[in-house]
Amino acid sequence: MPAPSATSLGLRLETARAAARLSRRELAERSGVSPSMLQKIGDGRRTPSDQALGAIATALGTTPEELLSGPARTDSRVHQTIPELRRAIAVYDLPEDGPVRPLAQIAADVATAVDDRVQSQYVRLGDQMPSLLDELFRAVDQARGRQREEAARLLALAARSADAVAYKYDYRDLSARLVELMRWSAGLADDPALTAAAAYVRMEVYFASRQLGPGLRSLRRALDQMPAPTTERLAAAAAALHMRAAVAAGRMQSADDARAHLREAEALASRVRERLYDGTAVGPDSLEIHRLSVAVELGEEADLQEAVAAATRWAPPRTLPAERRSHYYIDLARAQVQLGRPQHAAESLLVARQIAPLHVREHGQVRTALATMVRLTRGRDERILALARWAKAV
């Protein structure tokens, strides 16, 4: 079996060739690399020499680095805010002295940050989170008793909002630190529902590192450690964990586990109103969105066909947060790609972009789907090419 790096390089080469609308023979003529060697590289069976890679990149109008590692990051100014965010969390438990507003005023700013996160307003979050975190670190350090628990709860929610910036823009080390900060804060708050929310977010770290087995175990442990879901908030927290576990199990191709978690999530979600609970949208509509996600992860044609057909009868309501609604259309596009319908997938991604453009542009699965769509259409669909270039998929 070819090494993953060779497979990835081959896919990127084939995507770039399709985007350039070159046949393999035309690329061979331009690069001086034989068609048989290009086919072996494209299939992931050979890794080219530095000289051959450079010649291929030049012929395709790209660079060896982009063929090896993928297109560069987008040019969002969010990247400029990352150093200040790193600075803010470096001394979370040893904050400098400074003013702290009443917690009610800080809570209003945290609520705004949570709303910015679920509406995919990453630029605003990147600008505002460092100073808000600075103040919350001081609040936790200075407060005592119930006041400290409330300050810690607010800090956990703020850390989650900051993590959205780090995770979406591929600063995975920073994201992992912010997740740990959320877990630390939830522990100080002594709040089981918030601790469950931290376990839900921690799964990002496992997704990013492809440690799905340990991640699924962490979700199940969090469920085992939760008190009985006797309140709406606890039921919502448990439902969220089951929904995320279903997606993880689906990605592991464990259909029975994925469907078992979906059934548990359905029983719990039916008991709660659709809204945000500790920053996570939970309820019957969110459950429907996760059904599609699981179908996409499992990749079974019958389930994909059913999910795509269901999309003609149901759409996420506008009352849902923009990030969750756009994720539905991203997954719908992924399902359509798996079914060989790239033009339909383009329609879905355009809807997702209209809802939450920053979320779509920075989504790794969107880039993967668009690269596949470019290859399927051989670079001849201008709309797909434009989307792929916008998202830095080519």
FISEKOL-416323 format. One line per 10 residues: their letters; for each residue x, y, z of C-alpha. Coordinates in steps of 0.001 Angstrom, whole numbers. Example, Ala and Ser with C-alpha at 12.3 -4.5 7.8 and 13.67 -1.06 7.14 Angstrom:
# FISEKOL-416323
as = 12300 -4500 7800  13670 -1060 7140
This chain:
# FISEKOL-416323
mpapsatslg = 0 0 0  1457 3445 -877  2497 5781 1892  -135 8372 2807  2228 11167 1753  2552 9652 -1735  -1225 9226 -1962  -1816 12847 -910  764 14112 -3388  -859 12080 -6132
lrletaraaa = -4294 13519 -5393  -2938 17068 -5345  -1131 16466 -8634  -4286 15130 -10276  -6327 18042 -8917  -3824 20602 -10205  -3689 18842 -13590  -7494 18865 -13832  -7623 22548 -12843  -5068 23328 -15566
rlsrrelaer = -7140 21265 -18039  -4127 19275 -19140  -4135 15673 -20215  -1428 13472 -18786  340 13500 -22144  199 17303 -22345  1657 17572 -18850  4383 15119 -19844  5291 17271 -22851  5450 20431 -20737
sgvspsmlqk = 7350 18924 -17816  9593 16356 -19474  8309 13677 -17079  7020 10577 -18858  3276 9830 -18917  3869 6472 -17202  5767 8149 -14373  3034 10806 -14055  445 8040 -13787  2415 6290 -11047
igdgrrtpsd = 2786 9563 -9125  -905 10358 -9594  -1885 6905 -8360  320 7286 -5267  2674 4483 -6346  5784 6640 -6791  7254 9732 -5191  8997 12001 -7700  12551 13251 -7346  13034 16895 -6402
qalgaiatal = 13969 17673 -10009  10863 15956 -11424  8606 17566 -8809  9978 20995 -9696  9408 20409 -13405  5834 19200 -12806  5048 22178 -10551  6394 24649 -13104  4324 23039 -15859  1210 23299 -13677
gttpeellsg = 1863 26903 -12648  2276 26045 -8982  5153 25297 -6582  6662 22063 -5273  5650 23127 -1765  1971 23391 -2720  2042 19993 -4401  3662 18470 -1318  1678 20232 1392  -1390 21655 -282
partdsrvhq = -2291 25267 -1059  -1214 27975 1340  -3508 29354 4011  -6084 31884 3038  -5187 35522 3420  -7669 36281 6192  -6538 38911 8666  -7500 36487 11429  -3929 35181 11122  -2654 38543 12366
tipelrraia = -4515 38111 15667  -2972 34743 16570  233 36040 18264  -1835 38178 20637  -4077 35206 21431  -999 33112 22206  284 35862 24477  -3000 36084 26342  -3176 32410 27323  522 31944 28110
vydlpedgpv = 74 33094 31731  -3548 32084 32328  -2921 31065 35948  -554 33945 36740  -2347 37042 35447  -1023 40526 36029  -2984 42879 38247  -5603 44936 36517  -9214 46055 36510  -12088 43576 36528
rplaqiaadv = -15619 44663 35698  -18654 43198 37460  -19295 39653 36257  -22653 40630 34779  -20886 42995 32371  -18254 40397 31488  -21028 37833 30945  -22600 40083 28315  -19327 40184 26390  -18940 36411 26676
atavddrvqs = -22463 35945 25334  -21517 38141 22358  -18392 36038 21804  -20432 32825 21869  -22837 34299 19337  -19930 35414 17132  -18567 31868 17244  -21763 30125 16221  -22359 32755 13529  -18791 32220 12213
qyvrlgdqmp = -17624 35780 12874  -13968 34779 13242  -12401 38123 12400  -14278 39849 15210  -13451 37008 17600  -9766 37197 16769  -9743 40911 17518  -11681 40784 20777  -10783 37531 22520  -7290 38355 23869
slldelfrav = -8454 41282 26007  -11561 39404 27177  -9447 36412 28196  -7020 38710 30028  -9868 40101 32111  -11356 36679 32794  -8001 35338 33997  -7899 38209 36485  -11512 37594 37490  -10867 33922 38240
dqargrqree = -7691 34805 40148  -9343 37475 42294  -12783 35983 42958  -13726 33502 45667  -16545 31028 46271  -19539 31186 43979  -18158 34265 42256  -15048 32320 41275  -17152 29446 39937  -19148 31875 37786
aarllalaar = -15957 33546 36536  -14559 30101 35670  -17754 29213 33794  -17456 32382 31734  -13784 31657 31093  -14629 28180 29790  -17134 29616 27312  -14673 32323 26243  -11896 29766 25752  -14218 27769 23526
sadavaykyd = -14936 30838 21416  -11218 31538 21089  -10651 27920 20129  -12956 28372 17142  -10452 30856 15730  -7467 28594 16365  -9123 25406 15123  -10779 26798 12002  -7580 28515 10909  -5468 25390 11464
yrdlsarlve = -3453 26476 14512  -3843 23044 16033  -1287 23448 18832  -3014 26618 20006  -6405 24935 19697  -5265 22060 21931  -4087 24535 24580  -7400 26385 24494  -9310 23111 24852  -7244 22272 27925
lmrwsaglad = -7945 25758 29253  -11662 25112 28807  -11382 21806 30663  -9417 23475 33494  -12009 26227 33783  -14914 23760 33751  -13269 21911 36626  -13022 25126 38638  -16660 25863 37915  -17662 22450 39343
dpaltaaaay = -20354 22160 36659  -21084 18686 35185  -22834 20022 32078  -19944 22368 31343  -17456 19538 31903  -19404 17492 29345  -19259 20425 26920  -15485 20529 27366  -15305 16807 26522  -17383 17503 23407
vrmevyfasr = -14941 20203 22280  -11901 18099 23182  -12891 15677 20426  -11524 18287 17982  -8029 17382 19164  -8653 13721 18401  -10193 14508 15019  -7198 16679 14108  -4660 14019 15135  -6765 11179 13675
qlgpglrslr = -6852 9452 17043  -10462 8409 16664  -10375 5379 18946  -9035 7281 21972  -11375 10144 21140  -14414 7905 21137  -13312 6409 24455  -12994 9915 25913  -16564 10733 24862  -17880 7521 26379
raldqmpapt = -15979 8176 29593  -17488 11654 29753  -20947 10113 29354  -20225 7562 32088  -19055 10302 34464  -22083 12534 33943  -24910 12541 36467  -28291 11281 35294  -29801 13678 32704  -32571 14846 35018
terlaaaaaa = -32496 18461 33797  -32843 19909 30314  -29266 21186 30392  -27826 17800 31398  -29975 16015 28800  -28691 18417 26148  -25085 17852 27242  -25511 14073 27007  -27242 14362 23632  -24355 16443 22278
lhmraavaag = -21819 13840 23424  -23797 11059 21764  -24094 13064 18528  -20353 13652 18422  -19678 10011 19312  -21909 8943 16422  -19841 11021 13987  -16582 9643 15401  -17830 6062 15156  -19008 6735 11614
rmqsaddara = -15573 8028 10640  -14147 4802 12094  -16561 2853 9856  -18236 1358 12926  -21825 1463 11677  -23413 -322 14639  -21760 2010 17161  -22621 5095 15123  -26286 4150 14893  -26464 3191 18572
hlreaealas = -25147 6628 19548  -27621 8284 17183  -30482 6421 18862  -29314 7590 22289  -28982 11128 20992  -32480 10996 19514  -34023 9925 22826  -32295 12783 24639  -32744 15463 21956  -36481 14837 21894
rvrerlydgt = -36597 16064 25505  -34959 19449 24932  -35747 22620 23049  -33519 23420 20072  -31122 26097 21317  -27577 26677 22569  -26538 24826 25711  -23097 25884 26981  -22262 26959 23454  -23505 23828 21643
avgpdsleih = -26652 23756 19523  -28743 20775 20620  -32262 19690 19783  -34272 17854 17126  -32944 19966 14247  -29320 19497 15295  -29995 15775 15474  -31160 15754 11833  -27959 17493 10809  -25915 14859 12614
rlsvavelge = -27825 12082 10840  -26495 13426 7571  -22976 13729 9014  -23009 10088 10093  -24279 8949 6693  -21429 10837 5010  -18823 9374 7341  -20068 5817 6834  -20268 6342 3090  -22823 3597 2433
eadlqeavaa = -24607 4330 -831  -28125 3496 387  -27741 5840 3371  -26270 8562 1160  -29127 8274 -1312  -31645 8493 1514  -29878 11491 3078  -29731 13381 -220  -33407 12608 -870  -34278 13836 2639
atrwapprtl = -32650 17169 1785  -35411 17782 -750  -37980 17564 2060  -36181 19231 4971  -33769 22104 5434  -32226 23489 8618  -34376 26371 9891  -32987 29874 9868  -33257 29965 13659  -30262 27631 13876
paerrshyyi = -26800 29215 14178  -25092 29963 10877  -22199 27603 11552  -24498 24628 12128  -26689 25422 9104  -23684 25813 6816  -22248 22538 8120  -25411 20781 6961  -24898 21984 3398  -21186 21117 3549
dlaraqvqlg = -22084 17551 4496  -24802 17480 1860  -22169 18455 -716  -19863 15709 553  -22690 13192 155  -23351 14412 -3374  -19657 14128 -4237  -19612 10534 -2988  -22597 9847 -5232  -20775 11361 -8227
rpqhaaesll = -22858 14543 -8463  -20301 17382 -8452  -22655 20000 -9927  -25244 19336 -7217  -22445 19527 -4639  -21484 22941 -6009  -25047 24155 -5443  -24902 22960 -1833  -21547 24629 -1199  -22818 27894 -2647
varqiaplhv = -25713 27788 -170  -23261 27035 2652  -21065 29951 1561  -24014 32306 1538  -24839 31308 5124  -21325 31399 6630  -18567 32249 4143  -15663 32212 6613  -16702 28841 8009  -16869 27331 4517
rehgqvrtal = -13644 28860 3252  -11602 27570 6189  -13149 24096 6343  -10731 21285 5491  -13498 18964 4320  -14687 21646 1912  -11239 21783 332  -11124 18009 44  -14576 17911 -1544  -13744 20706 -3973
atmvrltrgr = -10492 19026 -5029  -12468 15873 -5795  -15060 17911 -7700  -12315 19486 -9845  -11004 16028 -10698  -14488 14658 -11447  -15238 17514 -13835  -11676 17584 -15255  -11503 21298 -14557  -14219 22079 -17108
derilalarw = -16819 23491 -14691  -15968 27169 -14188  -18218 27472 -11146  -16470 24593 -9372  -13052 25967 -10332  -13971 29390 -8961  -15150 27847 -5686  -12000 25729 -5433  -9746 28751 -5970  -11724 30812 -3466
akav = -11317 28099 -819  -7657 27469 -1686  -8450 23903 -2732  -6286 24374 -5853
